[in-house]
Amino acid sequence: MSITTPNGFNLDNSGRRVVVDPVTRIEGHLRIEVNVDEDNVIRNAVSTGTIWRGLELILRGRDPRDAWAFVQRICGVCTGTHALTSVRAVEDALGIDIPENANSIRNIMQLCLYVHDHIVHFYHLHALDWVDVVSALNADPRATSALAQSISSWPLSSPGYFRDLQTRLRKFVESGQLGPFKNGYWGHPAYKLPPEANLMAVAHYLEALDFQKDLVKIHAVYGGKNPHPNWLVGGVPCAINLDGTGAVGAVNMERLNLVSSIIDRTIAFTEQVYLPDLIAIGGFYKDWLHGGGLSSKNLLSYGDIPDRANDYSPANLMLPRGAIIDGKLTEIQDVDLTDPEQVQEFVGHSWYKYADESKGLHPWEGVTEPHYQLGPKAVGTKTDIKAVDEGAKYSWLKAPRWRGHAMEVGPLARYVIGYAQGNPEFKEPVDKLLRALDLPLEALFSTLGRTAARGLECEWAAQKMRYFQDKLIANLKAGDLHTANVGKWEPSTWARDVKGVGFTEAPRGALGHWIHIQNTKIANYQCVVPTTWNGSPRDLQGNIGAFEASLLDTPMHDPQQPLEILRTIHSFDPCLACSTHVMSPDGETTIVTVR
Amino acid sequence: MAALETFYDVIRRQGISRRSFLKFCSLAAASMGLPPAMAGRIAHAMETKPRIPVLWVHGLECTCCSESFIRSAHPLAKDVILSMISLDYDPVIMAAAGDQAEAALEDTIQRYKGNYILAVEGNPPLNEDGMFCIVGGKPFTEQLKHAAKDAMAVISWGSCASWGCVQAAHPNPTQATPVHKVITDKPVIKVPGCPPIAEVMTGVVTYMLTFGRLPELDRQGRPKMFYSQRIHDKCYRRPHFDAGQFVEEWDDEGARKGYCLYKMGCKGPTTYNACSTTRWNEGVSFPIQSGHGCIGCSEDGFWDKGSFYERLTDIKQFGIEANADKIGMTAAGVAGAAIATHAALSAVKRARAGKGENQ
């Protein structure tokens, strides 16, 4: 049957059904089903979140100052971003201002996460969608060296370097134990890189694996460990002591130097490895411009990285805030997370139940009741699903909507909004990249565009780490050592009944936490996370979400080898553990109504 | 070169005798409930089969354990993956997806029966017939049991697999259940922490490859080499505890001087882990060193033991300390009993003045 969705996509589920479960190289558990026509072109796509943990219910009744640690465990890949969102939500509710130094340190940690997340995504989660590891065995190390040196001044580029690496790779492959590369799609015609580019990419896969462990030492300095560094309502937990007694046990000159040296290495890596690789690889795939989906229509960003502390207005946020609807780049709409008409969640096709499923609910009014049930057209049994029925409920993700619209969030959304606002920090790198690849602006609205925006943002974030580290040091020079505001630390100082909202831009997109504090305890806590936006199931009007939209009209070489599906889904950097919503123990009905 | 060595080659190179190797094979057979005669076949497999296969499955979790694992500096994660083990299934990094991924899992189970390690990150939810965590259309619990059946040993990565962790915190809506309560017929090595320290994770794996045996475990199933002492026992701020020098509020003079975080709720005195010795991220720091108390993330049920900022009141473990700790015991004991009152402060002051009584 062929239909057109209200958000303008044609769906036809008459062709052959193809299931990909598990979708790998993501965080968490995701299932994708598509229908392909006789030419193996995708005509229907269904995204099912297959994990649910119930963290928001667990938070009820807890000390709001503890919430960051709980919600940080929503995700260990984007580690810290939920914690930051949480302390902002609590500070918003309680009216707590943080010191300038705490703002700089938080921004450095958030930007460090951006760089880390984007590098690991590009090299370790996404690269194998573009890079054929086995083909690298056929590369000429000298030609590989010439290629590497033609695109970058990165020193690890000699013929001997690539020859040694190729030898190691050959022994690995010849051992017959391919480990994580076992059963990959090697030799698939959708791989377009010559052997030399593949060998260079494999080298950088391994270099990036080494580098990422050094990069996060910034989190260790300021937060004590990574993954899951420590945060604090009212500031940051690390104290600064430059030259007094006990400075050796605090953030001191040596610690600042360590952070600074890592920032320098990070800038070098992004400029000399990541971006040149992106352009080189992109050049071989610039004819593969599938996967645009919602990106040319509806985009949303909350903004992040406040320049000065405690000012979360768009003018003070270094990442853009706004919404684009129906591709109208000249009309950036204001976003207000407290407006009950803007962000709403629907459950018509989610495994939850509302009293009235035709309506969405703002997170402060979150009503959640689990309702796991397969639709009448599903194939299989309750515990052995062969195919879901997307006409009924089919996902553990709710369907968030902004003023009723399904939205795409993430680096591409941020870059398009920043570009449309005319911000040179976003516009100039985009124009430069498009010129380098000889592509028009419309090419951005694609899988490749999503992947490119992430790379550009990685470089932006590395530079901004330097900005905030310099700002921190300037503030210390001016004599301000404060890192925490304890004026409202004691619960006895809190108002009896308050609500707050905290937001960030997680590496994968807009993230909001809504908190309600009553009598010093959490009365309700709701998170609406990037992958819930992007991986959203349908709503009752039939609007499809970003994952589903992005897969449509993509030709597959062989439906049994779902490389094209992986490539596009990975371009969103999905994070499924984030898709948590409340429910009651033992399936008992819990209605959470706040107000 | 290491890639072509068999498991037997690797452990012989480490100086392990053939006798020890065979003993390891007997234990492996016994752990699978196999007759002793099977030990010979396992030994043969290990002599001829190269790198030991590892299947790494994921239940309800946040992937922080995988992220931590790739932070390992010694050995580097790439060397573990390319030269030490054969990571045949791990959805987080594997190239294949869907049917091809499931086939990779099945292939290793069939070809390496009894000779692979099952590493579990996260835990199975038992409510809703297990469908709060679905892999390949089926409950994760099924995949876990299936993969465990022929495993040589099971590693429970992190606090999710070891204890239940955050999704098992009250009221545990999904009935998230630690691995050892679902897999009861295999040796289960618990490597708790949220996440565990990277070098602890690779240390446990390489210990088994190097010495050809499971590490010595405590009664709760944790490797003694990393989990037999409390953070507090080896904390570099311990002298300040003993001297009664505490951080009283965030960013105060004591915080800037690196005083003890006990009064800010530090759970170091009741947490068994290697953070204060091995430290994190190639030894750069650990939570206390960066100014925040330990939240006790490697302990069973640490989410449900009150606020992370409430000071410990249950400190009877201090009784086992030697005389040198008397001053610290006084401070802790009185502070614990009185929960942050003037009495505690004055006790601390008395202790600092050297007049502390052990009561």
Contacts between the chains, C-beta under 8 A, distances in Angstrom:
chain1	res1	chain2	res2	distance
A	19	B	98	6.8
A	19	B	137	7.6
A	20	B	97	5.6
A	20	B	98	4.0
A	21	B	98	6.0
A	21	B	134	7.7
A	21	B	135	7.3
A	21	B	136	5.2
A	21	B	137	5.9
A	22	B	91	5.2
A	22	B	97	6.6
A	22	B	98	6.9
A	22	B	101	6.1
A	22	B	102	7.9
A	22	B	135	5.5
A	22	B	136	6.4
A	23	B	97	5.6
A	23	B	98	7.3
A	24	B	91	4.3
A	24	B	92	7.4
A	24	B	93	8.0
A	24	B	94	5.2
A	24	B	95	7.8
A	24	B	96	6.7
A	24	B	97	4.3
A	24	B	101	5.4
A	25	B	91	7.5
A	25	B	92	6.9
A	25	B	93	6.5
A	25	B	94	7.1
A	25	B	95	7.7
A	25	B	97	7.4
A	26	B	91	7.9
A	26	B	92	7.9
A	27	B	62	7.8
A	27	B	63	4.8
A	27	B	92	7.4
A	28	B	58	8.0
A	28	B	63	7.2
A	29	B	58	7.3
A	29	B	133	6.4
A	29	B	134	6.3
A	29	B	135	6.3
A	29	B	140	7.9
A	31	B	134	7.1
A	31	B	137	7.3
A	50	B	133	7.1
A	50	B	134	3.7
A	50	B	135	7.3
A	51	B	60	6.5
A	51	B	132	7.1
A	51	B	133	5.3
A	51	B	134	7.3
A	52	B	132	4.7
A	52	B	133	7.6
A	52	B	174	6.8
A	53	B	60	5.2
A	53	B	125	7.9
A	53	B	132	7.4
A	53	B	166	7.7
A	53	B	167	4.2
A	53	B	173	8.0
A	53	B	174	6.3
A	53	B	176	7.4
A	54	B	132	7.9
A	54	B	167	6.4
A	54	B	173	3.5
A	54	B	174	5.5
A	55	B	166	6.5
A	55	B	167	6.8
A	57	B	171	6.9
A	57	B	173	5.4
A	58	B	166	6.9
A	58	B	167	7.3
A	58	B	169	4.8
A	58	B	170	6.8
A	58	B	171	7.1
A	58	B	172	7.8
A	58	B	173	7.2
A	58	B	303	7.7
A	62	B	307	7.9
A	63	B	307	4.3
A	63	B	309	7.3
A	65	B	307	6.9
A	65	B	308	7.8
A	65	B	309	6.0
A	66	B	307	5.4
A	66	B	308	5.3
A	66	B	309	7.4
A	69	B	295	6.0
A	69	B	308	6.2
A	70	B	166	6.0
A	70	B	169	7.5
A	70	B	303	7.1
A	73	B	62	5.2
A	73	B	64	7.3
A	73	B	165	7.1
A	73	B	166	4.2
A	73	B	194	6.5
A	74	B	62	6.2
A	75	B	62	5.1
A	75	B	63	7.1
A	76	B	61	7.7
A	76	B	62	4.1
A	76	B	63	4.7
A	76	B	64	2.4
A	76	B	65	7.2
A	76	B	66	7.6
A	76	B	67	5.1
A	76	B	68	7.8
A	76	B	195	6.5
A	77	B	62	7.6
A	77	B	63	5.1
A	77	B	64	7.8
A	77	B	67	6.0
A	79	B	64	6.3
A	79	B	67	6.8
A	120	B	70	7.9
A	124	B	70	7.9
A	124	B	93	6.1
A	125	B	93	7.6
A	128	B	95	4.6
A	133	B	95	7.4
A	168	B	3	7.6
A	168	B	82	6.9
A	171	B	1	6.8
A	171	B	3	4.7
A	171	B	4	6.0
A	172	B	3	5.0
A	172	B	82	5.6
A	174	B	4	7.7
A	175	B	3	4.8
A	175	B	4	5.7
A	175	B	50	5.6
A	175	B	51	7.2
A	176	B	50	7.6
A	177	B	3	7.9
A	177	B	50	5.8
A	177	B	51	5.6
A	177	B	53	7.4
A	177	B	86	4.1
A	177	B	88	7.5
A	178	B	86	8.0
A	179	B	51	7.9
A	179	B	81	6.1
A	179	B	82	7.6
A	179	B	85	7.6
A	179	B	86	4.8
A	179	B	87	4.6
A	179	B	88	6.1
A	180	B	81	6.7
A	180	B	87	5.2
A	180	B	88	7.9
A	180	B	90	6.1
A	180	B	93	4.9
A	180	B	94	4.5
A	180	B	95	6.4
A	181	B	94	7.8
A	181	B	95	5.2
A	182	B	88	5.8
A	182	B	94	7.3
A	182	B	95	7.6
A	182	B	96	6.7
A	182	B	104	4.8
A	182	B	107	7.8
A	183	B	94	8.0
A	183	B	95	7.4
A	183	B	96	3.9
A	183	B	100	4.2
A	183	B	101	6.9
A	183	B	103	5.9
A	183	B	104	4.6
A	184	B	94	7.9
A	184	B	95	3.2
A	184	B	96	5.4
A	184	B	100	7.6
A	185	B	95	7.0
A	185	B	96	7.4
A	185	B	100	7.6
A	206	B	78	5.1
A	209	B	70	6.4
A	209	B	76	7.7
A	209	B	77	5.9
A	209	B	78	5.1
A	210	B	76	6.2
A	210	B	78	6.8
A	212	B	70	7.0
A	212	B	71	7.7
A	213	B	70	6.9
A	213	B	71	4.4
A	213	B	72	7.2
A	213	B	73	6.1
A	213	B	77	7.5
A	213	B	198	7.5
A	213	B	281	7.2
A	213	B	282	7.1
A	214	B	282	7.7
A	216	B	71	6.6
A	216	B	281	6.2
A	217	B	281	5.0
A	217	B	282	7.0
A	217	B	284	4.7
A	219	B	281	7.5
A	220	B	280	5.4
A	220	B	281	3.9
A	220	B	284	4.1
A	220	B	285	4.4
A	220	B	290	7.2
A	221	B	284	6.4
A	221	B	285	6.1
A	221	B	290	6.7
A	222	B	290	6.4
A	223	B	287	8.0
A	223	B	290	5.9
A	223	B	292	7.6
A	224	B	280	6.9
A	224	B	285	5.4
A	224	B	286	5.7
A	224	B	287	3.6
A	224	B	288	7.2
A	224	B	289	6.4
A	224	B	290	3.5
A	224	B	291	7.4
A	224	B	292	5.7
A	225	B	275	7.6
A	225	B	280	3.9
A	225	B	281	6.7
A	225	B	285	7.0
A	225	B	286	6.1
A	225	B	287	5.9
A	225	B	290	7.9
A	226	B	71	7.0
A	226	B	280	7.0
A	226	B	281	5.8
A	227	B	64	4.2
A	227	B	67	4.6
A	227	B	68	5.5
A	227	B	71	7.8
A	227	B	195	5.5
A	228	B	64	5.7
A	228	B	194	6.2
A	228	B	195	6.7
A	228	B	297	7.7
A	229	B	290	7.8
A	230	B	287	5.4
A	230	B	290	6.7
A	230	B	291	7.9
A	230	B	292	3.7
A	230	B	295	7.7
A	232	B	250	6.5
A	232	B	292	6.8
A	234	B	250	6.8
A	235	B	250	6.7
A	235	B	251	6.7
A	236	B	291	8.0
A	237	B	250	6.9
A	237	B	290	6.6
A	237	B	291	4.3
A	237	B	292	3.7
A	238	B	290	4.8
A	238	B	291	4.3
A	238	B	292	7.7
A	239	B	250	7.9
A	239	B	251	5.4
A	239	B	255	4.0
A	239	B	256	4.5
A	239	B	258	8.0
A	239	B	291	5.2
A	240	B	256	7.0
A	241	B	256	4.1
A	241	B	257	6.9
A	241	B	258	7.8
A	244	B	256	6.8
A	244	B	257	7.4
A	245	B	257	5.8
A	246	B	256	6.5
A	246	B	257	3.1
A	246	B	258	4.7
A	246	B	259	7.7
A	247	B	256	7.8
A	248	B	258	7.4
A	249	B	236	7.6
A	249	B	237	7.3
A	249	B	257	7.0
A	249	B	258	2.5
A	249	B	289	7.1
A	250	B	255	7.6
A	250	B	256	5.4
A	250	B	257	7.6
A	250	B	258	5.9
A	250	B	291	7.2
A	258	B	284	7.3
A	370	B	128	7.4
A	372	B	128	5.4
A	372	B	131	5.8
A	380	B	137	6.4
A	382	B	129	6.4
A	382	B	131	6.9
A	383	B	129	5.1
A	383	B	130	6.8
A	383	B	131	6.3
A	383	B	138	6.1
A	383	B	139	5.7
A	383	B	142	7.9
A	384	B	137	5.9
A	384	B	138	5.4
A	385	B	134	7.1
A	385	B	137	3.8
A	385	B	138	7.5
A	386	B	137	6.3
A	396	B	132	7.6
A	481	B	256	7.4
A	482	B	251	6.2
A	483	B	250	7.7
A	483	B	251	5.0
A	484	B	250	3.9
A	484	B	251	3.9
A	486	B	249	4.9
A	486	B	250	5.1
A	486	B	251	6.9
A	489	B	249	6.8
A	489	B	250	6.9
A	560	B	99	7.3
A	561	B	100	7.7
A	562	B	97	6.3
A	562	B	98	6.0
A	566	B	97	5.6
A	577	B	60	8.0
A	577	B	61	6.8
A	577	B	62	4.9
A	577	B	63	6.6
A	582	B	173	7.8
A	583	B	173	5.3
A	584	B	171	8.0
A	584	B	173	6.8
A	585	B	171	4.3
A	585	B	172	6.8
A	585	B	173	5.3
A	586	B	127	6.9
A	587	B	127	6.8
A	587	B	128	7.0
